[in-house]
Amino acid sequence: MSTDPKEITLDLPPQPATTENKAPIAGAKPSVELLKYGERGVAISSFEDLFRFAKAVTLSGMAPRGYEKPESVIIAVQMGAEVGLP
């Protein structure tokens, strides 16, 4: 991933396994599990989920000033959890 604001590239998950006609194979699981949603939005259940969420926040440009790196977002989420935020 490039950090140059003029050039942003995303690490996209691999496409599911396909047959020759490019239709998804029945029962094939994606190699990257999607984030789950709960009553209050994204349900983060692992560190990998948290990092993917933090990366999406920073790439979206919606993170507050000072939270330009996924690591900063992770620390903010942890600090919120420590004071009782869901």
N, C-alpha and C positions, 0 to 999 in steps of 0.2 A: 504494500500500500504506500502510495506517495503522500508526503505531508505538504507538498506544494499546493496552495489553494487553487491554482489554475488547473491542476491535474489530479483528480481524485479517482482512484481505482478501488473497486470492491472485491473482496475475496468471496466469490459466489460459491454456494455449495454445488457439488457435482450433480448432474442430472441423474434421475433414476435409470436403472438398467432398462434397455429397450430391445424390442425385436427388430427385425429388418425393416418393418413398415413404420418404425418409430413410435409405436404404441407402447405405453408402459406395461411391463410384465405384471400380471396379476399376482398380488401378494408380495411384490418386491418392496422393501423398506428403503426410504431415502437414507443416504449415508450420514446426513446431518439431521438430527431430530429438531423439529420445530419447537419454538418456545410455546409453553402452554399459557392460557389465560384463565384467570380466576375472577372472582367478583370485583376485585380492585385493580384489574389490569394484568400486566405480565406477571406470571407466577414463576419466580426464580427459585430453582431447586438444586442448583449445583454451581460451582465456581465457573464452569464453562458457560453456563447460561448467563451468569452475571457478567462475564467478560464480553460475551456476544451482545448483551443489552447495552453495556457501557460503550462498546465500539459503535453501535448503531446511534446512540445518543450523540456522541462526538462527531460522527460523520454527517449527521443530520443538520448540524449547525445550530441546534436548539439548546445546547448546553450553555449554562451561564458563563460569563467571563471568568477565567481562572480554571475552568474545567475542560480544557481543550484536549486532554489525553484520557483514554479509557481508564488508566490507573487512578486519575483524580476522581472520576465518577464512582469507581469502585470504593474508594475511601469514603466518599460522601454517603453512599448507600450504607456502608458499614456503620458509620457514625450515626446515621438515622436509626438503624436497627438497635444500636446500643442505648438510644434514648427512648425506645419504644414505638417508633414509627413502623407500621406494618410493611 
